[in-house]
Amino acid sequence: MINTVVFDFDDTLFDHRHSSREGLRSVWKRYSCFHDMTLEELEVEHTKLLEKIHFSQVLFGKMSIKESRAERFKFLFLDHGIEVDYHTAENAAEIYRMAYQKHRRISEGAEEILKLFKKNYKLAIVTNNLISEQEEKLDFLGLTKYIDLMVTSEEARVPKPDPQIFNLLLTKLNAKPVETVMIGDSWEHDIMGAHNAGMKCIWLNHHKIPCPDPSVAIEIRTLKNPEYIKSLFSSGSFNK
């Protein structure tokens, strides 16, 4: 019987991509050097740099969040053949950050699913970010009241998909992996990490790409039907 549900945060409960795209739109408008590419192309470049710097520097305490923002915009400029000083990179990062903050929003269906699940399950978040960043974001979105526990990679000292971060969460919740469901959008970080920790998995496939392994996770495309998602817990779907 399922008694615990664990969610990823960014791009599962929180619409990070929307905020990031609006941040990049502001940067694109401000700096003409980026006009040789579409916003979607800029987004791809930015995401690669964000993940590279975040996973290698920020999560291990080698660089602050603020420094990492300036660093990735410095490299974005370099990718376009322009070498900028730290002040210019910092200004671009601040333009991005202000628009990002302004456009923060809950993912569609997220509050509804939390409200429904709170009646029957312990609810938790496991996320690859810093404690202060995610707690502030959770509070801003008004979702703190639904969450029993949040474990970050900063606290665990390892990022997803390392099973250690999932095991820490299970220990703190006194939950058994076979009685726990992970819901997340990243196949690599959320689904494979939770699967290797022995948890049941539901993959939130925003981009409608082929499922790498249907035996590992049940696939959904949206959180907007919480009753259906809840029905999966007792339908025998995890045993197929």
Secondary structure by P-SEA (a helix, b strand, c coil): cccbbbbbccccccaaaaaaaaaaaaaaaaccccccccaaaaaaaaaaaaaaaaacccccccccaaaaaaaaaaaaaaaacccccaaaaaaaaaaaaaaaaaacccccaaaaaaaaacccccccccccccaaaaaaaaaaacccccccccccccccccccccaaaaaaaaaaaccccccbbbbcccccccaaaaaaabbbbbbbccccccccccccbbbbcccccaaaaaaaaccccccc
